[in-house]
Amino acid sequence: MIRDNYAHVRFSASVRCDRLRASGKPVRGAVARMTTLSLEETARQNAYLKLRNAQLESDLRDVSAEAERLRQIVERLYGRAPRIPDSQSS
């Protein structure tokens, strides 16, 4: 939800600024309003990125644990015996 709000605010500000540029009016006021909006935008984006970072770190730990578990299963199934060379490759 935070991400959706961020995208909407960014798009709206961008469209307003483009309209002002197209009309030939000075963009100073729009830039000042966008700077104020940018602080709120940045705070929302920062909160979203912190949450997403925590989720990704958790996913990485889960995948690492699963990879280790699968490695142990393969090791138990096949053991650490040396591989038998193919007779066809000689």
Secondary structure as a PSIPRED ss2 file (coil, helix, strand):
# PSIPRED VFORMAT (PSIPRED V4.0)

   1 M C   1.000  0.000  0.000
   2 I H   0.000  1.000  0.000
   3 R H   0.000  1.000  0.000
   4 D H   0.000  1.000  0.000
   5 N H   0.000  1.000  0.000
   6 Y H   0.000  1.000  0.000
   7 A H   0.000  1.000  0.000
   8 H H   0.000  1.000  0.000
   9 V H   0.000  1.000  0.000
  10 R H   0.000  1.000  0.000
  11 F H   0.000  1.000  0.000
  12 S H   0.000  1.000  0.000
  13 A H   0.000  1.000  0.000
  14 S H   0.000  1.000  0.000
  15 V H   0.000  1.000  0.000
  16 R H   0.000  1.000  0.000
  17 C H   0.000  1.000  0.000
  18 D H   0.000  1.000  0.000
  19 R H   0.000  1.000  0.000
  20 L H   0.000  1.000  0.000
  21 R H   0.000  1.000  0.000
  22 A H   0.000  1.000  0.000
  23 S H   0.000  1.000  0.000
  24 G C   1.000  0.000  0.000
  25 K C   1.000  0.000  0.000
  26 P C   1.000  0.000  0.000
  27 V C   1.000  0.000  0.000
  28 R H   0.000  1.000  0.000
  29 G H   0.000  1.000  0.000
  30 A H   0.000  1.000  0.000
  31 V H   0.000  1.000  0.000
  32 A H   0.000  1.000  0.000
  33 R H   0.000  1.000  0.000
  34 M H   0.000  1.000  0.000
  35 T H   0.000  1.000  0.000
  36 T H   0.000  1.000  0.000
  37 L H   0.000  1.000  0.000
  38 S H   0.000  1.000  0.000
  39 L H   0.000  1.000  0.000
  40 E H   0.000  1.000  0.000
  41 E H   0.000  1.000  0.000
  42 T H   0.000  1.000  0.000
  43 A H   0.000  1.000  0.000
  44 R H   0.000  1.000  0.000
  45 Q H   0.000  1.000  0.000
  46 N H   0.000  1.000  0.000
  47 A H   0.000  1.000  0.000
  48 Y H   0.000  1.000  0.000
  49 L H   0.000  1.000  0.000
  50 K H   0.000  1.000  0.000
  51 L H   0.000  1.000  0.000
  52 R H   0.000  1.000  0.000
  53 N H   0.000  1.000  0.000
  54 A H   0.000  1.000  0.000
  55 Q H   0.000  1.000  0.000
  56 L H   0.000  1.000  0.000
  57 E H   0.000  1.000  0.000
  58 S H   0.000  1.000  0.000
  59 D H   0.000  1.000  0.000
  60 L H   0.000  1.000  0.000
  61 R H   0.000  1.000  0.000
  62 D H   0.000  1.000  0.000
  63 V H   0.000  1.000  0.000
  64 S H   0.000  1.000  0.000
  65 A H   0.000  1.000  0.000
  66 E H   0.000  1.000  0.000
  67 A H   0.000  1.000  0.000
  68 E H   0.000  1.000  0.000
  69 R H   0.000  1.000  0.000
  70 L H   0.000  1.000  0.000
  71 R H   0.000  1.000  0.000
  72 Q H   0.000  1.000  0.000
  73 I H   0.000  1.000  0.000
  74 V H   0.000  1.000  0.000
  75 E H   0.000  1.000  0.000
  76 R H   0.000  1.000  0.000
  77 L H   0.000  1.000  0.000
  78 Y H   0.000  1.000  0.000
  79 G C   1.000  0.000  0.000
  80 R C   1.000  0.000  0.000
  81 A C   1.000  0.000  0.000
  82 P C   1.000  0.000  0.000
  83 R C   1.000  0.000  0.000
  84 I C   1.000  0.000  0.000
  85 P C   1.000  0.000  0.000
  86 D C   1.000  0.000  0.000
  87 S C   1.000  0.000  0.000
  88 Q C   1.000  0.000  0.000
  89 S C   1.000  0.000  0.000
  90 S C   1.000  0.000  0.000
